[in-house]
Amino acid sequence: MDMEDMVFDSLDDLNCVQMEEVNAENRKPFEGLTYSRYISLQQKKKRPSYIFRLAVLNILNERLLK
């Protein structure tokens, strides 16, 4: 059923259905690619800690070289 045809009793009900729709859409593969937005986001979540560690190491190296 299309969301436009649905009647919601509360904002929470609407939000739940919207989140289900967003999650389903995020798991569909990108056009012409083999991975989805969900997979891409999962991979990006792992990267910041690596980038943060590199930044910290660079700061420490700069302090040691002074």
C-alpha positions in Angstrom: 0.0 0.0 0.0 1.3 3.5 -0.9 1.8 5.8 2.0 -0.3 8.4 0.3 -3.3 6.1 0.8 -2.6 5.4 4.4 -4.2 7.1 7.4 -2.1 7.6 10.5 -3.4 8.0 14.0 -0.3 9.5 15.4 3.0 11.1 14.3 4.8 8.0 15.8 2.8 5.7 13.5 3.8 7.9 10.5 7.5 7.9 11.6 7.6 4.1 11.9 6.2 3.6 8.4 8.6 6.2 7.0 11.6 4.5 8.7 10.5 1.2 7.2 10.3 2.8 3.8 13.7 4.5 4.2 15.4 1.3 5.4 13.9 -0.7 2.5 15.0 1.9 0.0 18.5 2.1 1.5 19.0 -1.7 1.1 18.2 -1.6 -2.7 21.3 -1.7 -4.8 22.3 1.6 -6.5 21.5 1.6 -10.2 24.3 0.0 -12.2 26.2 -1.0 -9.0 26.4 -4.1 -6.9 26.1 -2.4 -3.5 23.4 -0.4 -1.7 23.4 2.8 0.4 23.1 0.6 3.5 26.4 -1.2 2.7 28.1 2.1 1.8 27.0 3.7 5.1 28.2 0.6 7.1 31.6 0.9 5.5 31.8 4.6 6.2 31.0 4.1 9.8 34.1 2.0 10.1 36.4 4.6 8.5 36.2 7.6 10.9 37.9 5.8 13.7 40.8 4.9 11.3 40.9 8.5 10.1 40.8 9.8 13.7 43.7 7.6 14.7 45.7 8.9 11.8 45.0 12.4 12.8 46.0 11.7 16.4 49.3 10.0 15.2 50.1 13.0 13.0 49.6 15.4 16.0 51.7 13.3 18.2 54.5 13.0 15.6 54.5 16.8 15.1 54.8 17.3 18.9 57.6 14.8 19.1 59.5 16.5 16.3 59.4 19.9 18.0 
